């Protein structure tokens, strides 16, 4: 389709929306309007979580395609204070972790160079986020001299199970609660009934971690340049669930392999292409394999749906909608950015 044909097509689509579009008035109650793909937001009588979470998210999303890399922090040195079989208290990177950090830097450099060459734009630095854990910070020491550390990306707080220590890693790639099956059968039985909301004694649940991730997700969605996030199993499980459109209640099932870059790339339709790149830590920068996983995903339903706010009119697509907010923002806004101009 030529550019001229595309313009005729989009104008015809807009005309169809104009036939049924009704301007939302202030007297009708709370509403949020999106103009021209989030270039302008108009809100009326929006309070509470709607103004704190929903509006920033709507202002952040855009249709630009850039890679987002999710990486588990490199392996660390096992502390002399053992925490028992299956769990390791970590501090700084081990020798293997240092090799991984160098391989990660080479991988990011190669992939970001490819991205900027493809876009034809002037190269900009990769936006890098890490947790505040030493081995997470050290994992990006060869990638950048400047990055953002945030406690929002810290591992789930295991409370009494970890003796008050945060950087306690599991031997596997999945949910840390599984480690409690033999040591704390009562807790494990309760956790199996509600994996998403059950808290570690004196610690956090997956829902608690999700809540502290909202601000990071807004920053990631807002970025127009490549993003690298180095964090830990539970945090990455929730982020992968979001990008793959997996129900957040099932995030604990997502495997987060060590020494692997999880790459998600937004598409113009509001979905994501998801791939896994296993790094060869013995030969810096080389990739052992590139295995596509879930060729296309869609934004998950972390943020409140319209149904969570009775009386709210979502005017972004021209008519009220009860669909999940991410779905509305992903496709509806692109096709029918608010016509009330």
N, C-alpha and C positions, 0 to 999 in steps of 0.2 A: 504494500500500500504506500503510495507516494505521500509526501507531506501535505499537498493540496487535498488529496482524498481523505487523509486523516482529519484535517480541519473541518471538512464538510461533514464527516461522520460525527465528530464530537459536537458540532453545532446542532446537528439533528437530534442527538441524544439530549442536549441541554433543552432544546425546544420541547421535547416530550415531558421533561420534568417541569418546565414552566407551565404546562397545561394543567397540572394537578397541584402545583406548589401553592401553599397558603402561608402568608407571612404570620409568624408567631408574634402575638402582641404581649406587652408587659402585663396586661390585666389577666392573662391566661395562667399565670403562675411562673414557677421557676423554669428557666431554659438556658441552654448553651448553644450558641451558633458558631459554626466554623466557616470562615471565608477563605477561599483560595488556598486550600491545602495547608491550613494552620497559619497562614501569614497574618490572619487577624482572628481574634476570638472575642465574642460578645457574650456576656453572661448577665443574667438577671436573677436576683434573689437566690444566689448560690452560697450555701454556708456549710460549715462542718467538713466532713470528709470529702464532700463533693468539690469544695474549693481547694482543699489541701492535696488531694490525690488525683481526682479526675481531670480537673482543669490543667494542671501542669503536664499531665500525660498527653492531653489533646494538643497542647502547645508544642510538645516535644517531637511528636512523630512527623516524619516527612517521607518522601518517596525516593530519596537518594539511596543508591546501592553502594555499600562499603562493607568489607569483611569485619566480622566480630569474632575474636578468638577467645575461647574459654579454656583455661589451663589449670590443672591441679598443681599445687606447689610442689617443687622438687623434693625428692626424698631427703630426710634429715638424719642427723646423728641421733642414735638412740641414747637417751639419758641414762645415767647409771642407776637412777631410781626406777626400778621396774614397776610397771603397773599391772603386770599379769599377762598371761598368754593372749595374743590377739590384739593387744593394744601397746602402743609405743609412745612414750613421752619424747617429743622432739624439740629441738631448739634451732640450730643452724644447719645449713646444707651439709650433707655428707659429700664424699668424693664423687659418688655417682650423681648426686644432686647438682654438683658444680658442672659436671659434664652435660647434664640436662640443660642447665642455664645457658651454656654456650651454644648448644644445639638449638635451643629455643630462639636465641638472638639471631642466629644465622637463618632460621626458618622465617621469622618475622621480617627480617631485612629483605629476603628474597621475595616473599609474598607481597609485602607492601610496595616494593619496587615494581612488581608486575601490575599491581592495582593502579598505581599512579601513571605508569606508562600506558595502560589501557584507557584511562580517563582523559589523558592529555592535559591534565591540570598540573599546576606547580606542586611539587611534593611538599607535604606537611608532616610534622611528627605524628607518630601513632599515639593515640590517647590511651594511657596505661593506668589501670587501677590494680591495687593489691590490697590484701588484708594487712593488718599491722603485725602479723607474725613474722619473726626474723627470716625464716626460710622462704616465705612468700615474697618478701622484699628482695631477698638475695637472688631469687629466681629470675628477676628482671634486671639485675645489675649490669648485664651485658647488652640489654635492649635499649635502655635509656638512663640518663642521669637525672631526669626529672619525671616523677610520676605522683599519682595521688594515692596515699594510704588512707584507708577508711575501715573503721571497726565494723561497719555494716557487712563487710566481706569476711569477717572472722568466722571460724568454724562454730558449729552449734555448741552451746555451752552444755556440757554433760553433767554439770553440778557435782553432786556427791560421787558420781561414778568416776570422775576424773580428778578427784581430790582438789578441786578448785583450779586446776590447770587447764588452760585453753587448748594449747597445741598438743593434743593427743590424737594420734592417727590410728586408723584401723588397718588390719592386715589385708582386707579385701578392697573391692571397688564400690561397695554398696552402703546401705544405711548402717550407721554405727549402732543403732539399737539392737541389731541382730547379735552383736557381741555379748549382749546381756542374757541371751537365751539360757545358757548354762549357769551363769553366776547369779542372775536375778530372775528366776522363772516367773515370779509374781508380776514384776514390772513388765516383763516381756509379754505375758499373757494380756495385760491391760493395754500395752502398746499395739498389739496385733488387732485389737478391737477398734482402735482409732489411731492409725499411724501418723496422721497429719496433726492432730491436736494434743496427743499425749506428751506431756513434758517429762524430761529427765528429773528425778528428785532434786530440787534446788537449782534446776537448769532451764533449758529452753525446749520448745517443740518446733516442728517444722513451720507451723503457723507463725511463731514468734520470729523465726529467721526471715520468713517471707515479708513480714511487716517492715523489718529494718532494711530490706532490699529495695523498697519502692523508690527511694530517692536515687539509688544507684542506677536503677533501670531507666528512670527518666533521663539521667545524664547520658546513658548509652544510646537511648532512642534519639536524643537531641543531637548527638555527634554526627558530623558530616564527613569525618575522616575515620580511618580504621581504628578499632578499639581492641585492646588486649586486657583481659581480666584474669588475674592469677589469684586463685582462692582455694577452697577446700571442698570436700565431698558434698556435704549437705547443701552448701550455698550453690555449688555448680549443678546439683541435681535440680534445684528449683529453677535456675536460669535455663537449663536445657529444656525442662518441662515447658517453660514459657515459650521459648523459641520454636519448639516442635509442636506446640498446641496440645501437649499431653495434659490431662486433668491434673491439677496441682495436688490433689489428694493421692495421686499415684507417683509423685515425684520420687518417693523413697525407693522405687523399683529401678530407677535409672542408674546404670553402671557408669562410673567415672574412672576410666583407666589411667594408670600412672604413665608419665612420659608420652602423653598424647595431646595433640592440639585439636580441640573441638571447634570447628569453623562453621559459622552460620552467616549466610549472605542474604540480605533482604531482596525480594523481587518486586517488580512494579505492581504486582497484584496484591501486595500486602502480606505475602507469605514468606517463607525462608527456605533456602537450600541448606541442608545440614550435611557436613562431612567430618570424618575423623582422620587425622594424620598422625600415625604413630612415628615418633622420632627415634632415630638410631643414635643413642647416646654415646656409642663407641666411635661414631664417625660424624663429627659435628656438622649439623646442618642438613644431613641426608635424612630421607624419609624411608622407613621400612615399608610402609604401605599407605595407600590412600583409599579408604573404604567408605563409599557413600552410605550414609544411614538416613533413613526417612528423607528421600529426595526432596520432598516439600513439606513444610510444616506451616503453622499459622500462629499468630500471637495468642498466647494463653489467656485465660480469664482470671488474672490476678486481681484486676481492678474491679470495683463494683459495677454491676450491671444497672441498666436503667430501672429495673424492677426494684432495686434497693432504695430508690428515691421516688416514692409515690408523688404523682403530680408533676414530675419533671418532664418537659418536652425536649427531646433531642432534635434540634432543627437542622443538624448538619446535613442530613440527606433529604431535607425538604419536608418530610412528614415524620411524626413521632415513630419511634422504634423501640421494641422491647428486646431486641437482640443484645448479645453481650457487647459491651463497649468496644473491645478490640476489633471485633468483626465489623462493627459499624465504621470504625476509624480506618480499618485496613482497606476496604473496598468502596464502601458507600461514599466516603468523603472524596475519594479520587474521582469518581464518576460524576458526582453531583455536589461539588463544593457549593456552599450556600449561595442561592441565587438572589437573596434579598439584598441587592446592592443598588 
